[in-house]
Amino acid sequence: MSNILLTGSTGVLGGRLLQELLQHTDAVVYCLVRGTDADLARRRIEDVLYCYDEARTLAGQAWRVVPVSGDVSQPWLGLDEGVWRELLASIDLVLHCAANVSLVASYNKIAPVNVQGVQHVIDFCLAGAAPMLFASSFSMVGDKLYEDGFVLKESDLDVGQGFENMDYERSKFTAEKLIRDAGRRGLDWVVVRPGNIWGDSVTGCYPLTQTKVKGIYYEMLRSLVEAGMTFPSDEDFDITPVDYVARACLHLATHLESSRHCTYNLTNPRPITYDGIVAALRRHGYTVRDVEMHRYFEALQQGRLLRAGKPYRSVFTDLLSVFYDGGDEKERARYDTTQAEAALLPAGIACAASDQALISRYLDYAARVGFLAAPRAQGPLAEICDAALPQGFMERLYDGDLSEAAPSP
Ligand SMILES: NC(=O)c1ccc[n+]([C@@H]2O[C@H](COP(=O)([O-])OP(=O)(O)OC[C@H]3O[C@@H](n4cnc5c(N)ncnc54)[C@H](OP(=O)(O)O)[C@@H]3O)[C@@H](O)[C@H]2O)c1
């Protein structure tokens, strides 16, 4: 491979994949980036690259990174005709990691990037006879996630899953369908389905300040540390380090003789539980108290979970409020990783165990870059109070009117 087109290089996975490409190939990497300012595009790419490569060992290779102004949601990838033709003639592999990863955005907002965008990349690959690796997601499993005993095989696609809860999941499923259809029209494809992508398993690095959308799991850590309070849950929790996904992507995309038209579940074969993550935070030195789940959610929803005298909320608690319906539905599905392990283990590519050492590495990094308070600086912690504080719009309005109407002394 001498010319590779990479999308999503300013994101969590694409940035780490770029590091892998610069370290382990001689290819020139064309990075499709939104915006027309080439200097800014290069800075944004390098910000994420050097978040992972903190010692900037790859600075001498930066000439192999070529920012290309484009947008996958646009026909022709938003490229000028001349650039489109030039790339068609030279690109011999496309690694497609760009996506809208919002878990709450509507299908209308997500589909132009995650569905039509994939079709535009397919069009490019078919026109230029370039193979394509597509980063899908384990969340294409949809509501089968809650089915006891369900195991998602790597060859599975339509298993009768529904997508009522999340349009992001639907978009990934629909995109995988487009890719398989294009395979029947001559596209050479590989699909990977990463689990929850966390930081680098060796360094702990993760672009917490460089990317717009931080992984919800980091927001979860932040919320646990800030509130110092949670509820017990023995639900499985996937931790898939970004270096595992990036190394797997490069290996699979460059071994098409065995990976062509295959899908790989890149989840951690040894998941941890939510309780296990909380226990690791405690062992790392943080205080996290358990309260019964219904009590926690009731307090959250009624504004009685207070921190420093104010109702506590965070990105994580907001998301919990959206998805928690008071039921006992649990994530029960498992992901079969047989094919991924058979392809990757012989090449020395293994997913790190979700153990204390790994989680401590992530916590240390997040504290070092100021995303989390260090254990000794944790606090003030949240408390549940019995009476709700007035906080609603109507209450504020009413109180405001009363004070304005109050007679002056
Ligand atoms: N993160 C996870 O836990 C996870 C888990 C499973 C699967 N995945 C999949 O892995 C892939 C990478 O995810 P990520 O976590 O790296 O996402 P991310 O950090 O949010 O990065 C998304 C990337 O896509 C780019 N992008 C968005 N819209 C675009 C458009 N219209 N045209 C061109 N580029 C566009 C973004 O560019 P800007 O910088 O301009 O916004 C950014 O570089 C995605 O396909 C995602 O669905 C992620």
PDBQT file of the ligand as one rigid body, heavy atoms in Angstrom, charges set to zero:
ROOT
HETATM    1  N1  LIG A 501     -15.728   5.600  20.182  1.00  0.00    +0.000 N 
HETATM    2  C1  LIG A 501     -16.270   4.408  20.358  1.00  0.00    +0.000 C 
HETATM    3  O1  LIG A 501     -16.402   3.919  21.490  1.00  0.00    +0.000 OA
HETATM    4  C2  LIG A 501     -16.723   3.591  19.179  1.00  0.00    +0.000 A 
HETATM    5  C3  LIG A 501     -17.232   2.311  19.421  1.00  0.00    +0.000 A 
HETATM    6  C4  LIG A 501     -17.607   1.522  18.346  1.00  0.00    +0.000 A 
HETATM    7  C5  LIG A 501     -17.493   2.017  17.066  1.00  0.00    +0.000 A 
HETATM    8  N2  LIG A 501     -17.002   3.258  16.860  1.00  0.00    +0.000 N 
HETATM    9  C6  LIG A 501     -16.882   3.728  15.477  1.00  0.00    +0.000 C 
HETATM   10  O2  LIG A 501     -15.533   4.015  15.228  1.00  0.00    +0.000 OA
HETATM   11  C7  LIG A 501     -15.444   5.107  14.309  1.00  0.00    +0.000 C 
HETATM   12  C8  LIG A 501     -14.602   6.189  14.915  1.00  0.00    +0.000 C 
HETATM   13  O3  LIG A 501     -15.219   6.653  16.097  1.00  0.00    +0.000 OA
HETATM   14  P1  LIG A 501     -14.507   7.722  17.023  1.00  0.00    +0.000 P 
HETATM   15  O4  LIG A 501     -14.815   7.379  18.420  1.00  0.00    +0.000 OA
HETATM   16  O5  LIG A 501     -13.127   7.900  16.556  1.00  0.00    +0.000 OA
HETATM   17  O6  LIG A 501     -15.363   9.019  16.665  1.00  0.00    +0.000 OA
HETATM   18  P2  LIG A 501     -14.968  10.549  16.919  1.00  0.00    +0.000 P 
HETATM   19  O7  LIG A 501     -13.860  10.681  17.881  1.00  0.00    +0.000 OA
HETATM   20  O8  LIG A 501     -16.250  11.280  17.186  1.00  0.00    +0.000 OA
HETATM   21  O9  LIG A 501     -14.422  11.003  15.499  1.00  0.00    +0.000 OA
HETATM   22  C9  LIG A 501     -15.286  11.109  14.407  1.00  0.00    +0.000 C 
HETATM   23  C10 LIG A 501     -14.487  11.575  13.233  1.00  0.00    +0.000 C 
HETATM   24  O10 LIG A 501     -15.350  11.639  12.094  1.00  0.00    +0.000 OA
HETATM   25  C11 LIG A 501     -15.159  12.914  11.487  1.00  0.00    +0.000 C 
HETATM   26  N3  LIG A 501     -16.364  13.324  10.780  1.00  0.00    +0.000 N 
HETATM   27  C12 LIG A 501     -17.609  13.488  11.306  1.00  0.00    +0.000 A 
HETATM   28  N4  LIG A 501     -18.452  13.889  10.342  1.00  0.00    +0.000 NA
HETATM   29  C13 LIG A 501     -17.727  13.968   9.197  1.00  0.00    +0.000 A 
HETATM   30  C14 LIG A 501     -18.037  14.337   7.861  1.00  0.00    +0.000 A 
HETATM   31  N5  LIG A 501     -19.288  14.704   7.515  1.00  0.00    +0.000 N 
HETATM   32  N6  LIG A 501     -17.066  14.292   6.942  1.00  0.00    +0.000 NA
HETATM   33  C15 LIG A 501     -15.794  13.930   7.275  1.00  0.00    +0.000 A 
HETATM   34  N7  LIG A 501     -15.431  13.606   8.530  1.00  0.00    +0.000 NA
HETATM   35  C16 LIG A 501     -16.393  13.622   9.472  1.00  0.00    +0.000 A 
HETATM   36  C17 LIG A 501     -14.833  13.836  12.646  1.00  0.00    +0.000 C 
HETATM   37  O11 LIG A 501     -14.264  15.013  12.148  1.00  0.00    +0.000 OA
HETATM   38  P3  LIG A 501     -14.374  16.413  12.925  1.00  0.00    +0.000 P 
HETATM   39  O12 LIG A 501     -13.148  16.467  13.767  1.00  0.00    +0.000 OA
HETATM   40  O13 LIG A 501     -14.393  17.431  11.850  1.00  0.00    +0.000 OA
HETATM   41  O14 LIG A 501     -15.631  16.394  13.738  1.00  0.00    +0.000 OA
HETATM   42  C18 LIG A 501     -13.870  12.955  13.416  1.00  0.00    +0.000 C 
HETATM   43  O15 LIG A 501     -12.602  12.961  12.821  1.00  0.00    +0.000 OA
HETATM   44  C19 LIG A 501     -16.876   5.535  14.018  1.00  0.00    +0.000 C 
HETATM   45  O16 LIG A 501     -17.311   4.911  12.846  1.00  0.00    +0.000 OA
HETATM   46  C20 LIG A 501     -17.638   5.010  15.203  1.00  0.00    +0.000 C 
HETATM   47  O17 LIG A 501     -18.983   4.770  14.866  1.00  0.00    +0.000 OA
HETATM   48  C21 LIG A 501     -16.609   4.064  17.882  1.00  0.00    +0.000 A 
ENDROOT
TORSDOF 0
